[in-house]
Amino acid sequence: MKILHSDELKIAETTLYAHLPKSIKVYGFVFAMNRGKPHTLEVLVDTWPAFTTIINNRAKDFMKKVTLYSSDEEVLRRMLAVGDAIDWSTYFLIGGCDLRHSPILKETAVSRGVNIKGLSLVHLMTLTELSHLPELIPRLSVLNESHASVVNKTWKFGGDDKGYRNILNLIRHFPTCCITDENNQPVSWVLLYDYCAMGMLYTQPEHRGKGYAKALVTTMAKRLHSQGYPVYCFIEECNPLSYKLFKSMGFTEDPSYRAVWYEFIC
């Protein structure tokens, strides 16, 4: 195995781009790293430069998280089973992972004496053609640091200090978009995760039904596209309203692909 350094990450980005959309979450992390976004990631590959498996570890941040992409399941099995690509001694998440890798993850967890719990099954939605997006509307703004608390309170995985610091980091370093009221307070917003996926889309209940979500996704998608970002999101299968919204705006998915989030508990 090899840890990639800055010059090699640029080559890895090009290689991962050729495997989109299935490689998109790892690609998003590497894309952000190559553009100077702050991170605590370590990127491992099985071989270099012709790698088949790449693993991102984030160990010193808000939560220990792992992201991976592999086109060779035997290589992935070997890296997980006999290598030290992942520290199995502490709690961690593997998110946005190809569902077809689930048997290997479960098998390795058993052999390591670690409990594995499925958190969510999601659709991977990508946008390559912007023609379905509506025109923009006024009163669009961006979030600032003072808005981190209100976003944290409404985020499904937030509500605590770790969530607050995560959101604060995203507001500081990644694109955001919001709609404000007459007091310049955000009533609807969307952020970008550090793997460059749109997320945390939310509208305050009293402002729903006004088309705000569609306006925010439109604005963010056009902004990301103009800056060379991948335009994508993950939508939980238990969220049909969001799925319908993104489909109506031209987002598509590979019907043969599903991503999954797993929790590993020592």
BATORFI-623149 format. One line per 8 residues: number of its first residue (from 0); their letters; for each residue x, y, z of N, C-alpha, C, CB. Coordinates in steps of 0.05 Angstrom, whole numbers, plus 32768, in hexadecimal, padded with zeros to 4 digits. Glycine has a CB too. Layout:
BEGIN
NUM = a = X Y Z X Y Z X Y Z X Y Z | ...
% end
This chain:
BEGIN
0 = mkilhsde = 8011 7FE8 8000 8000 8000 8000 8012 8019 8000 7FED 8000 8019 | 8006 802F 7FF7 8014 8048 7FF5 8003 805F 7FFD 801F 804C 7FD8 | 800E 8071 800D 8001 808A 8014 8007 809F 7FFF 8009 8094 8030 | 7FF3 80AC 7FF4 7FF7 80BF 7FDF 7FFE 80DA 7FEA 7FDE 80C1 7FCE | 800F 80E8 7FDB 8017 8103 7FE2 800B 8117 7FCE 8036 8106 7FE4 | 8010 8130 7FD1 8001 8145 7FC2 8003 8141 7FA4 800C 8160 7FC9 | 801A 813D 7F99 801C 813A 7F7C 800E 8120 7F72 803A 8139 7F73 | 800F 810C 7F82 8002 80F3 7F7B 7FE3 80F5 7F7D 800B 80DC 7F8D
8 = lkiaettl = 7FDA 8106 7F8F 7FBD 810A 7F91 7FB1 8116 7F78 7FB7 811C 7FA9 | 7FC0 8126 7F6A 7FB6 8132 7F51 7FB3 811C 7F3C 7FCA 8147 7F47 | 7FC5 8109 7F3B 7FC3 80F3 7F29 7FAB 80E1 7F31 7FDD 80E2 7F28 | 7FA8 80DC 7F4B 7F92 80CC 7F55 7F77 80D8 7F4D 7F94 80C8 7F73 | 7F75 80F3 7F4F 7F5C 8100 7F47 7F54 80FA 7F2A 7F5F 811F 7F4B | 7F68 80FB 7F19 7F63 80F5 7EFC 7F5A 80D8 7EF9 7F7C 80FA 7EEB | 7F67 80C6 7F07 7F60 80A9 7F05 7F43 80A4 7F10 7F74 8098 7F15 | 7F3D 80B0 7F27 7F22 80AD 7F32 7F0D 80B9 7F20 7F21 80BA 7F4E
16 = yahlpksi = 7F13 80CF 7F13 7F00 80DC 7F01 7EF6 80C8 7EEC 7F0C 80F5 7EF4 | 7F08 80B7 7EE3 7F01 80A4 7ECE 7EEE 808E 7ED8 7F1A 8097 7EC3 | 7EEB 808C 7EF2 7ED9 8078 7EFE 7EC0 8084 7F0A 7EE8 8068 7F13 | 7EBA 809D 7F04 7EA1 80A9 7F0E 7E8A 809B 7F00 7EA1 80C7 7F08 | 7E72 8099 7F0D 7E6C 80A4 7F28 7E73 8093 7F40 7E4F 80AB 7F29 | 7E7B 8079 7F3B 7E7F 8067 7F52 7E95 8070 7F64 7E84 804B 7F48 | 7EA8 807E 7F5A 7EBF 8087 7F6A 7EBA 80A3 7F76 7ED8 8087 7F59 | 7EA2 80AE 7F74 7E9E 80CA 7F78 7EA4 80D4 7F94 7E82 80D2 7F70
24 = kvygfvfa = 7E9F 80C5 7FA8 7EA4 80CF 7FC3 7EC2 80D1 7FC9 7E96 80BD 7FD8 | 7ED1 80BD 7FC1 7EEE 80C0 7FC4 7EF8 80D6 7FB2 7EFC 80A5 7FBD | 7EEE 80D7 7F9A 7EF5 80ED 7F87 7EF0 8108 7F94 7EE6 80EA 7F6C | 7ED9 810B 7FA1 7ED2 8125 7FAD 7EE6 812D 7FC2 7EB6 8123 7FB9 | 7EEE 811A 7FD3 7F02 8120 7FE7 7F1C 8129 7FDA 7F07 8107 7FF9 | 7F26 8119 7FC7 7F3F 811F 7FBA 7F3D 813A 7FAB 7F47 8109 7FA7 | 7F27 813F 7F9E 7F22 8158 7F90 7F26 8170 7FA3 7F06 8159 7F83 | 7F1A 816E 7FBB 7F1C 8183 7FCF 7F38 8186 7FD9 7F09 817E 7FE6
32 = mnrgkpht = 7F46 8170 7FDE 7F61 8171 7FE8 7F73 817F 7FD3 7F6C 8155 7FED | 7F6F 8179 7FBA 7F80 8184 7FA5 7F7B 81A2 7FA1 7F7C 8176 7F8B | 7F66 81AC 7FAD 7F60 81C9 7FAB 7F64 81D7 7FC5 7F43 81CD 7FA1 | 7F74 81CB 7FD6 7F7D 81D8 7FEE 7F6A 81D9 8006 7F85 81F3 7FE8 | 7F54 81C9 8004 7F41 81C9 801B 7F4F 81BB 8033 7F27 81BA 8013 | 7F4A 81C6 804B 7F57 81B9 8063 7F4C 819D 8067 7F52 81CB 807C | 7F5D 818C 8070 7F54 8170 8074 7F67 8162 8087 7F53 8161 8059 | 7F5F 814B 8090 7F70 8139 80A1 7F70 811D 8094 7F66 8138 80BE
40 = levlvdtw = 7F70 811D 807A 7F6D 8103 806C 7F88 80F7 8066 7F5E 8108 8052 | 7F88 80DC 8066 7F9E 80CC 805C 7F93 80BB 8046 7FAB 80BB 8073 | 7FA0 80BB 802F 7F96 80AD 8017 7FA9 8096 8011 7F92 80C0 7FFF | 7F9E 807D 8011 7FAD 8065 800B 7FA4 8058 7FF2 7FAB 8052 8023 | 7FB7 804D 7FE3 7FB1 803D 7FCB 7FBF 8022 7FCD 7FB8 804C 7FB1 | 7FB5 800E 7FBE 7FC2 7FF4 7FBF 7FDC 7FF4 7FB0 7FAF 7FDF 7FB3 | 7FDD 8000 7F99 7FF5 8003 7F89 7FF5 801E 7F7B 7FF8 7FEC 7F73 | 800C 8026 7F71 800E 8040 7F64 8020 803E 7F4C 8019 8055 7F78
48 = pafttiin = 8018 804B 7F35 8001 805D 7F33 7FE7 804E 7F2A 8007 8072 7F1F | 7FE9 8035 7F22 7FD2 8027 7F18 7FC3 8019 7F2F 7FDA 8011 7F03 | 7FB5 8029 7F3F 7FA7 801E 7F56 7F8B 8014 7F4F 7FA5 8033 7F6D | 7F82 8001 7F5E 7F66 7FF7 7F5B 7F55 7FFE 7F74 7F66 7FD9 7F56 | 7F63 8003 7F8A 7F55 8009 7FA3 7F61 8021 7FB1 7F56 7FF0 7FB6 | 7F50 8033 7FBA 7F59 804B 7FC7 7F48 8050 7FE0 7F58 8064 7FB4 | 7F55 8056 7FF6 7F47 8059 8010 7F4F 8074 801C 7F4E 8042 8023 | 7F3B 8083 8024 7F3F 809D 8032 7F39 8098 8050 7F2E 80B3 8026
56 = nrakdfmk = 7F4B 80A0 8061 7F47 809F 807E 7F46 80BC 8089 7F5C 808E 808C | 7F33 80C2 8099 7F33 80DB 80A8 7F32 80D5 80C5 7F1A 80ED 80A0 | 7F49 80D9 80D2 7F4C 80CE 80ED 7F4D 80E3 8103 7F65 80BE 80EF | 7F51 80FD 80FD 7F55 8110 8112 7F41 8127 8111 7F71 811C 8110 | 7F2A 8120 8106 7F16 8135 8101 7EFE 8131 8113 7F0E 8136 80E4 | 7EE6 8138 8109 7ECE 8138 8118 7EC6 811B 811F 7EB8 8145 8109 | 7ECB 8109 810D 7EC5 80ED 8111 7ED7 80DD 80FF 7EA7 80E7 810C | 7EDF 80C5 8109 7EF0 80B4 80F8 7EE0 80A9 80E1 7EFD 809E 8109
64 = kvtlyssd = 7EE7 80B0 80C9 7ED7 80A7 80B1 7EEA 809C 809C 7EC7 80BE 80A6 | 7EE0 8088 808D 7EEF 807B 8078 7EDE 807C 805F 7EF6 805E 8080 | 7EEB 8081 8048 7EDE 8080 802E 7EEF 8070 801C 7ED9 809D 8022 | 7EE3 805F 800B 7EF3 804E 7FFA 7EE6 804B 7FDF 7EF8 8033 8007 | 7EF8 8045 7FCC 7EEF 803C 7FB1 7F01 8026 7FA8 7EEF 8055 7F9C | 7EF5 8011 7F9C 7F05 7FFB 7F92 7EF8 7FEE 7F7A 7F08 7FE5 7FA8 | 7F08 7FE8 7F66 7EFF 7FDA 7F4E 7F07 7FBD 7F4F 7F09 7FE8 7F35 | 7F14 7FB5 7F65 7F1E 7F99 7F68 7F18 7F90 7F84 7F3C 7F97 7F62
72 = eevlrrml = 7F04 7F7F 7F87 7EFB 7F77 7FA2 7F10 7F66 7FB1 7EE1 7F68 7FA0 | 7F1F 7F57 7FA2 7F34 7F47 7FB0 7F49 7F59 7FBC 7F40 7F33 7F9C | 7F51 7F6D 7FAD 7F64 7F80 7FB8 7F59 7F8E 7FD0 7F6D 7F95 7FA2 | 7F40 7F97 7FCF 7F33 7FA4 7FE5 7F32 7F91 7FFD 7F16 7FAD 7FDE | 7F2B 7F78 7FF9 7F2A 7F65 800F 7F45 7F62 801C 7F20 7F49 8005 | 7F5A 7F61 800C 7F75 7F5E 8017 7F7E 7F76 8026 7F89 7F59 8000 | 7F78 7F8E 801C 7F7F 7FA7 802A 7F71 7FA9 8045 7F79 7FBF 8019 | 7F58 7FA1 8046 7F49 7FA2 805F 7F50 7F8C 8073 7F2B 7FA1 8059
80 = avgdaidw = 7F57 7F75 8068 7F5B 7F5E 807A 7F77 7F5C 8085 7F55 7F45 806B | 7F8B 7F62 8075 7FA6 7F5E 807E 7FB6 7F77 8080 7FB4 7F4B 806B | 7FAC 7F8D 8074 7FBB 7FA6 8075 7FB3 7FB7 808D 7FB8 7FB5 805C | 7FBF 7FCE 808F 7FB8 7FE1 80A4 7FAC 7FFA 8097 7FD1 7FE9 80B5 | 7F9D 7FF6 8082 7F91 800C 8074 7F7C 801A 8086 7F83 8003 805A | 7F70 800B 8098 7F5C 8016 80AA 7F63 800E 80C7 7F3F 800C 80A3 | 7F61 8020 80D9 7F64 801A 80F5 7F4A 800F 8100 7F6E 8033 8106 | 7F49 7FF5 8105 7F31 7FE8 810E 7F2E 7FE8 812C 7F30 7FCB 8104
88 = styfligg = 7F3F 7FF6 813B 7F3F 7FF5 8158 7F2C 800A 8164 7F5B 7FF9 8163 | 7F22 801D 8154 7F10 8032 815E 7EF7 8034 814C 7F1F 804D 8160 | 7EE3 8041 8157 7ECA 8045 8148 7ECF 8055 812E 7EB5 8054 815A | 7EC2 804D 8118 7EC4 805D 8100 7EAC 8057 80EE 7EDF 8057 80F1 | 7EA9 8068 80D9 7E95 8066 80C5 7EA2 8061 80AA 7E83 807F 80C4 | 7E95 8051 8099 7E9B 8050 807D 7E82 805A 806E 7EA3 8033 8073 | 7E85 8070 8060 7E6E 807C 8053 7E70 807E 8035 7E6A 8098 805F | 7E59 807D 8028 7E58 807F 800B 7E66 8069 7FFD 7E64 8099 8003
96 = cdlrhspi = 7E65 8051 8009 7E73 803A 7FFE 7E61 802A 7FEC 7E7E 8028 8016 | 7E6C 801F 7FD6 7E5E 800F 7FC4 7E51 7FF7 7FD2 7E70 8005 7FAD | 7E37 7FF4 7FCF 7E29 7FDF 7FDD 7E34 7FC3 7FD7 7E0B 7FDF 7FD6 | 7E40 7FBF 7FC0 7E4A 7FA5 7FB9 7E62 7F9D 7FCA 7E52 7FA5 7F9B | 7E6E 7FB0 7FD8 7E85 7FAA 7FEA 7E7B 7FA1 8005 7E97 7FC2 7FEC | 7E61 7FA1 800A 7E57 7F9A 8025 7E60 7F7F 802F 7E39 7F9B 8025 | 7E5F 7F6A 801F 7E68 7F50 8029 7E85 7F50 8033 7E65 7F3B 8014 | 7E96 7F5E 8025 7EB2 7F60 802D 7EB5 7F6F 8047 7EC3 7F6D 8017
104 = lketavsr = 7EA6 7F85 804A 7EA7 7F95 8062 7E9D 7F85 807A 7E97 7FAF 805F | 7E87 7F77 8076 7E7C 7F67 808C 7E8F 7F50 8093 7E61 7F5C 8084 | 7E9A 7F43 807F 7EAD 7F2D 8084 7EC5 7F36 8094 7EB5 7F20 8069 | 7ED0 7F4D 808B 7EE8 7F58 8099 7EE2 7F61 80B5 7EF3 7F70 8089 | 7ECA 7F6D 80B9 7EC3 7F75 80D4 7EC1 7F5E 80E7 7EA7 7F84 80D3 | 7EB6 7F48 80DE 7EB4 7F2F 80EE 7ED0 7F26 80F5 7EA4 7F19 80E0 | 7EE2 7F25 80E1 7EFD 7F1B 80E6 7F0C 7F2D 80F9 7F0C 7F18 80CC | 7F05 7F46 80F9 7F13 7F5A 810B 7F06 7F5C 8126 7F14 7F75 80FE
112 = gvnikgls = 7EEF 7F4E 812A 7EE1 7F4F 8143 7ED3 7F6A 8148 7EF4 7F4A 815A | 7ECA 7F76 8132 7EBD 7F90 8133 7EA0 7F8D 812A 7ECC 7FA4 8120 | 7E8E 7F9B 8138 7E72 7F9B 8130 7E6D 7FAF 8119 7E60 7FA2 8148 | 7E5D 7FA7 8106 7E56 7FB8 80EF 7E38 7FBD 80EF 7E60 7FAC 80D4 | 7E31 7FD6 80EA 7E14 7FDE 80EA 7E0F 7FEF 80D2 7E0C 7FED 8104 | 7DFB 7FE7 80C2 7DF3 7FF7 80AB 7DE3 800F 80B4 7DE3 7FE6 8098 | 7DEB 8027 80AB 7DDE 8040 80B3 7DCA 8049 809E 7DF2 8055 80B8 | 7DD1 8048 8085 7DBF 8052 8070 7DC7 8048 8054 7DBC 8070 8070
120 = lvhlmtlt = 7DB3 8044 8044 7DB7 803D 8028 7DAE 8055 8018 7DA7 8023 801F | 7DBF 805D 8004 7DB9 8077 7FF7 7DBB 8075 7FD9 7DCD 808C 8001 | 7DAD 8087 7FCC 7DB0 808C 7FAF 7DC7 809F 7FAB 7D95 8097 7FA3 | 7DD7 809A 7F97 7DEC 80AD 7F8E 7DE0 80BC 7F76 7E07 809E 7F87 | 7DDC 80D5 7F79 7DD0 80E6 7F64 7DE5 80F9 7F59 7DB7 80F5 7F6F | 7DE9 80F9 7F3F 7DFC 810B 7F32 7DEF 811C 7F1D 7E13 80FA 7F26 | 7DFB 8133 7F18 7DF1 8145 7F04 7E07 814D 7EF1 7DE5 815F 7F11 | 7E03 8147 7ED7 7E17 814E 7EC3 7E0C 8162 7EAF 7E21 8135 7EB5
128 = elshlpel = 7DF1 8163 7EAC 7DE4 8175 7E99 7DD3 8189 7EA9 7DD3 8165 7E85 | 7DD8 81A2 7EA5 7DCB 81B7 7EB5 7DB2 81C2 7EA8 7DDE 81CD 7EBA | 7DAA 81B8 7E92 7D94 81C4 7E83 7D79 81C1 7E91 7D91 81B7 7E68 | 7D76 81AE 7EA4 7D5C 81AA 7EB2 7D5A 81BD 7ECA 7D5A 818E 7EBC | 7D6F 81CB 7ED0 7D6E 81DD 7EE8 7D5F 81F6 7EE1 7D8B 81E4 7EF1 | 7D4E 8200 7EF4 7D3E 8218 7EEF 7D50 8231 7EF2 7D27 821A 7F03 | 7D44 8248 7EEB 7D52 8261 7EEF 7D55 8268 7F0C 7D43 8278 7EE0 | 7D68 8279 7F12 7D6D 8280 7F2E 7D58 8294 7F38 7D89 828C 7F30
136 = iprlsvln = 7D56 8295 7F53 7D44 82A8 7F60 7D55 82BB 7F71 7D2E 829A 7F70 | 7D4A 82D3 7F79 7D59 82E5 7F89 7D5B 82DC 7FA7 7D4C 8301 7F88 | 7D69 82ED 7FB6 7D6C 82E9 7FD3 7D7C 82D0 7FDA 7D51 82E6 7FE0 | 7D8D 82C7 7FC8 7D9F 82B2 7FCE 7DB8 82BD 7FDB 7DA5 82A1 7FB5 | 7DC2 82AF 7FEF 7DDA 82B9 7FFD 7DEB 82A0 8004 7DD2 82C8 8017 | 7DFF 82A5 8015 7E10 828F 801E 7E10 828F 803D 7E2D 8292 8013 | 7E15 8277 8048 7E16 8275 8065 7E2F 8281 8070 7E14 8258 806D | 7E2E 828B 8088 7E47 8294 8095 7E49 8285 80B0 7E47 82B3 809A
144 = eshasvvn = 7E5F 828A 80BE 7E64 827B 80D6 7E4F 827D 80EC 7E7F 8283 80E2 | 7E41 8294 80EC 7E2C 8298 8100 7E14 8286 80FC 7E23 82B5 8101 | 7E12 827A 80E4 7DFC 8268 80DD 7E01 824B 80E5 7DF5 826B 80C0 | 7E19 8245 80EE 7E20 8229 80F3 7E0D 821C 8107 7E3D 8227 80FC | 7E05 822B 811C 7DF4 821F 8131 7DD9 8217 8126 7DF1 8233 8147 | 7DCC 8228 8116 7DB1 8221 810D 7DB3 820A 80F9 7DA5 823A 80FF | 7DC7 8208 80E9 7DCB 81F1 80D8 7DCF 81D7 80E8 7DE2 81F5 80C4 | 7DDF 81D9 80FC 7DE5 81C2 810D 7DCC 81B8 811B 7DFA 81CA 8122
152 = ktwkfggd = 7DBB 81CA 8123 7DA2 81C1 8132 7D90 81B1 8120 7D94 81DA 813C | 7D90 81B6 8106 7D7E 81A9 80F4 7D8A 8191 80E5 7D73 81BC 80E0 | 7DA4 818E 80E7 7DB2 8178 80D9 7DAD 815E 80E7 7DD0 817E 80D6 | 7DA5 814A 80D7 7D9F 812F 80E2 7DB5 8124 80F2 7D98 811D 80CB | 7DCE 8129 80EA 7DE5 811D 80F8 7DF4 8131 8109 7DF8 8111 80E4 | 7DE7 8148 810E 7DF4 815D 811E 7DE7 815F 8139 7DF2 8177 8110 | 7DE7 8178 8144 7DDB 817D 815D 7DEE 817E 8174 7DC6 8169 8163 | 7E07 8176 816F 7E1B 8177 8185 7E33 8187 817C 7E24 815A 818C
160 = dkgyrnil = 7E48 8188 818D 7E5F 8199 8187 7E6E 818F 816F 7E71 819A 819F | 7E70 8175 816B 7E7E 816A 8154 7E6F 8173 813A 7E80 814C 8155 | 7E55 8171 813B 7E46 817A 8123 7E4A 8197 811E 7E28 8174 8127 | 7E4A 81A7 8133 7E4E 81C4 8130 7E69 81CA 8123 7E4C 81D2 814B | 7E7E 81BD 812D 7E99 81C2 8122 7E9B 81B8 8105 7EAE 81B4 8133 | 7E8E 81A2 80FF 7E8D 8198 80E3 7E80 81AD 80D1 7E7E 817D 80E2 | 7E69 81B7 80D8 7E5B 81CA 80C8 7E6A 81E4 80C6 7E3F 81CF 80D4 | 7E77 81ED 80DB 7E87 8205 80DB 7E9E 8202 80C7 7E92 820B 80F7
168 = nlirhfpt = 7EAA 81EB 80C6 7EC0 81E6 80B3 7EB5 81E7 8096 7ECC 81CA 80B8 | 7E9E 81DC 8091 7E93 81DC 8076 7E8B 81F8 806E 7E7A 81C9 8075 | 7E80 8208 807F 7E78 8223 8079 7E91 8234 8072 7E69 8230 8090 | 7EA7 822F 8081 7EBF 823E 807D 7ECD 8238 8063 7ED2 8239 8095 | 7ECC 821E 805A 7EDE 8216 8045 7ED1 820B 802C 7EEF 8201 8050 | 7EB6 8207 802C 7EA9 81FC 8015 7E91 820E 800D 7EA0 81DF 801B | 7E88 820C 7FF4 7E71 821C 7FEB 7E58 8216 7FFC 7E6C 8217 7FCE | 7E48 822A 8001 7E2E 8228 800D 7E1A 823A 7FFE 7E2F 822F 802C
176 = ccitdenn = 7E01 8236 8003 7DEC 8247 7FF8 7DD4 8247 800B 7DE4 823D 7FDB | 7DC8 825E 800E 7DB1 8260 801F 7D9D 8276 8015 7DB9 8266 803C | 7D85 8274 8020 7D71 8289 801B 7D6B 8295 8037 7D57 827D 800E | 7D6A 82AF 8038 7D67 82BD 8052 7D4C 82CB 8053 7D7D 82D1 8056 | 7D43 82D0 806C 7D2B 82DF 8070 7D30 82FD 8071 7D1D 82D6 808B | 7D1D 830D 8079 7D20 832A 8079 7D34 8333 808E 7D05 8337 807E | 7D3B 8322 80A1 7D4F 8328 80B5 7D6B 831C 80AE 7D47 831E 80D0 | 7D6D 8313 8095 7D86 8308 808C 7D8E 82EE 809B 7D9C 831C 808D
184 = qpvswvll = 7D7A 82E0 80A5 7D7F 82C6 80B2 7D78 82B0 809E 7D6F 82C4 80CC | 7D89 829B 809D 7D83 8286 8089 7D6A 8276 8090 7D9B 8273 8088 | 7D5A 8271 807C 7D41 8261 8080 7D43 8247 806F 7D28 8271 8079 | 7D56 8246 805D 7D59 822F 804C 7D76 822E 8043 7D45 822F 8033 | 7D82 8217 8042 7D9F 8216 803C 7DA7 81FB 8031 7DAF 821D 8054 | 7DBF 81FB 8024 7DCC 81E3 801B 7DEA 81E7 801E 7DC5 81DB 7FFD | 7DF9 81D2 8027 7E16 81D4 802A 7E23 81BF 8018 7E1D 81CE 8048 | 7E3D 81C0 8019 7E4E 81AC 800B 7E5F 819D 801F 7E5F 81B9 7FF5
192 = ydycamgm = 7E5C 8183 801F 7E6D 8173 8031 7E8A 8174 8028 7E63 8155 8032 | 7E9C 816B 8039 7EB9 816C 8032 7EC1 8158 801D 7EC9 8168 804B | 7EAE 8147 8014 7EB3 8136 7FFD 7EA4 8141 7FE4 7EAA 8119 8002 | 7E9B 815A 7FE6 7E91 816A 7FD0 7E75 8162 7FC7 7EA3 8168 7FB9 | 7E66 8153 7FD8 7E4A 814D 7FD2 7E38 8162 7FDF 7E43 8131 7FDC | 7E23 816A 7FD1 7E0F 817B 7FDD 7E01 816D 7FF4 7DFB 8185 7FC8 | 7DFB 817C 8009 7DED 816F 801F 7DE2 8183 8033 7E00 815C 802D | 7DD6 8179 8048 7DC9 8189 805D 7DB4 819B 8052 7DDE 8199 806C
200 = lytqpehr = 7DA8 8195 803B 7D93 81A5 8030 7D7B 81A6 8043 7D8A 819A 8014 | 7D73 81BE 804B 7D5E 81C1 805F 7D50 81DC 805B 7D6A 81BF 807B | 7D35 81DB 8060 7D25 81F3 8060 7D15 81F3 807A 7D12 81F4 8047 | 7D15 820A 8088 7D05 820C 80A0 7CE7 8206 8099 7D08 8229 80AD | 7CD9 81F8 80AB 7CBE 81EF 80A5 7CAB 8205 809B 7CB2 81E2 80BD | 7CAD 821C 80A7 7C9A 8232 80A0 7CA0 823E 8085 7C9B 8247 80B5 | 7CB6 8236 8078 7CBE 8241 805E 7CBD 822C 8048 7CD9 824D 805F | 7CB2 8215 804E 7CB1 81FF 803A 7C9A 8204 8026 7CAD 81E4 8048
208 = gkgyakal = 7C9D 81F7 800F 7C89 81FB 7FFA 7C8D 8213 7FE9 7C6E 81FB 8006 | 7CA4 8220 7FEB 7CA9 8239 7FDC 7CBE 8235 7FC6 7CB2 824F 7FEF | 7CC7 821C 7FC2 7CDB 8217 7FAE 7CF7 821D 7FB6 7CD4 8226 7F95 | 7CFC 8221 7FD0 7D17 8229 7FD8 7D2C 8213 7FD3 7D16 8230 7FF6 | 7D25 81FA 7FD9 7D38 81E4 7FD5 7D41 81E3 7FB8 7D2C 81C9 7FDE | 7D2E 81E5 7FA6 7D36 81E4 7F89 7D48 81FB 7F82 7D1C 81E4 7F78 | 7D42 8213 7F8C 7D53 822A 7F86 7D6F 8227 7F91 7D46 8243 7F92 | 7D71 821C 7FA9 7D8C 8218 7FB5 7D9C 8203 7FA6 7D89 820F 7FD2
216 = vttmakrl = 7D8F 81EC 7F9F 7D9E 81D8 7F90 7DA6 81E2 7F75 7D8C 81BE 7F8D | 7D95 81F2 7F68 7D9C 81FD 7F4E 7DB4 820F 7F50 7D84 820D 7F43 | 7DB4 8221 7F64 7DCA 8234 7F67 7DE4 8225 7F6E 7DC3 8248 7F7E | 7DE2 8213 7F80 7DFA 8204 7F88 7E05 81F4 7F71 7DF5 81F2 7FA0 | 7DF4 81E6 7F63 7DFD 81D5 7F4C 7E0B 81E6 7F37 7DE5 81C6 7F40 | 7DFF 81FD 7F30 7E0C 820E 7F1C 7E26 8219 7F26 7DF9 8225 7F14 | 7E28 8220 7F3F 7E41 822A 7F4A 7E56 8215 7F4A 7E3C 8235 7F67 | 7E4F 81FD 7F53 7E62 81E7 7F54 7E6C 81E0 7F38 7E56 81CF 7F61
224 = hsqgypvy = 7E59 81DE 7F25 7E60 81D7 7F0A 7E74 81EB 7EFE 7E47 81D5 7EF8 | 7E6F 8205 7F03 7E80 821A 7EF8 7E9C 8219 7F04 7E74 8235 7EFD | 7E9F 820E 7F1C 7EB9 820D 7F29 7EC6 81F2 7F26 7EB6 8213 7F46 | 7EBA 81E0 7F16 7EC7 81C6 7F10 7EC1 81B0 7F24 7EE3 81CA 7F0E | 7EB0 81B6 7F38 7EAA 81A1 7F4C 7E98 818C 7F40 7E9B 81AE 7F64 | 7E99 8173 7F4A 7E84 8160 7F43 7E6A 8169 7F4F 7E8C 8143 7F4D | 7E54 8164 7F42 7E3A 816C 7F4C 7E2A 8153 7F53 7E2A 817E 7F37 | 7E28 814E 7F6D 7E1B 8135 7F75 7E11 8137 7F92 7E2E 811D 7F72
232 = cfieecnp = 7E01 8123 7F99 7DF8 8121 7FB5 7DF1 8103 7FBB 7DE0 8133 7FBA | 7DEF 80FD 7FD4 7DE5 80E3 7FDD 7DC9 80E8 7FE9 7DF8 80D5 7FF1 | 7DB6 80D7 7FE2 7D9B 80DA 7FED 7D93 80BF 7FF9 7D86 80E3 7FD7 | 7D8C 80BF 8013 7D83 80A7 8020 7D6A 809B 8013 7D7E 80AC 803D | 7D69 8081 8011 7D52 8074 8004 7D38 807A 8014 7D56 8056 8002 | 7D3A 8082 802D 7D22 8088 803C 7D19 80A5 8039 7D27 8083 805A | 7D25 80B3 8025 7D1F 80CF 8021 7D14 80D3 8004 7D37 80E1 8026 | 7CFC 80C9 7FFE 7CF2 80CB 7FE2 7CED 80E8 7FD9 7CD9 80BB 7FE0
240 = lsyklfks = 7CE7 80FA 7FEB 7CE2 8116 7FE2 7CFB 8122 7FD6 7CD8 8126 7FFA | 7D12 811F 7FE4 7D2B 8129 7FD9 7D32 811B 7FBF 7D42 8126 7FEE | 7D2E 8101 7FBE 7D34 80F2 7FA6 7D24 80FD 7F8E 7D2E 80D4 7FAA | 7D0A 8102 7F93 7CF9 810D 7F7E 7D02 8129 7F75 7CDC 810E 7F87 | 7D0A 8139 7F88 7D13 8154 7F82 7D2C 8154 7F70 7D1A 8163 7F9C | 7D40 8144 7F78 7D58 8143 7F68 7D54 8137 7F4D 7D6E 8135 7F77 | 7D43 8122 7F4B 7D3D 8116 7F31 7D30 812B 7F1F 7D2A 80FE 7F35 | 7D1E 813B 7F2A 7D10 814F 7F1A 7D22 8164 7F0F 7CF9 815C 7F2A
248 = mgftedps = 7D3A 8167 7F1B 7D4D 817C 7F13 7D63 8171 7F01 7D59 8188 7F2B | 7D60 8158 7EF9 7D72 814C 7EE6 7D89 813B 7EF1 7D7E 8162 7ED7 | 7D88 8138 7F0C 7D9C 8126 7F18 7D95 8109 7F11 7D9D 8129 7F37 | 7DA9 80F9 7F0B 7DA5 80DD 7F03 7DB5 80CB 7F15 7DAD 80D9 7EE6 | 7DB0 80B1 7F13 7DBF 809D 7F22 7DC4 8084 7F11 7DB0 8096 7F3C | 7DD8 8076 7F18 7DDE 805C 7F0C 7DCC 8047 7F1B 7DFC 8054 7F0D | 7DB8 803B 7F0E 7DA6 8029 7F1C 7DB4 8010 7F27 7D90 8021 7F0A | 7DCC 800B 7F1D 7DDA 7FF3 7F27 7DEB 7FF9 7F3F 7DEC 7FE8 7F11
256 = yravwyef = 7DEB 8012 7F48 7DFD 801A 7F5E 7DED 8025 7F75 7E11 8030 7F54 | 7DF5 801C 7F8D 7DEB 8027 7FA6 7E02 802C 7FB9 7DD5 8015 7FB3 | 7E01 8041 7FC8 7E15 8047 7FDC 7E0A 8042 7FF8 7E20 8064 7FDA | 7E1B 803B 800A 7E12 8034 8025 7E25 8040 803A 7E11 8015 8029 | 7E1A 8046 8051 7E29 8050 8068 7E2A 803A 807D 7E1D 806A 8074 | 7E41 8034 8088 7E45 8020 809D 7E52 802C 80B5 7E54 8008 8093 | 7E4B 8022 80CC 7E57 802A 80E6 7E65 8011 80F1 7E41 8034 80FA | 7E7E 8015 80F9 7E8E 7FFF 8104 7E94 8005 8122 7EA9 7FFB 80F4
264 = ic = 7E8C 7FF3 8133 7E8D 7FF7 8150 7E9E 7FE2 815C 7E71 7FF7 815C | 7EB3 7FEB 816A 7EC6 7FD8 8176 7EBB 7FCC 8190 7EE1 7FE5 817B
% end
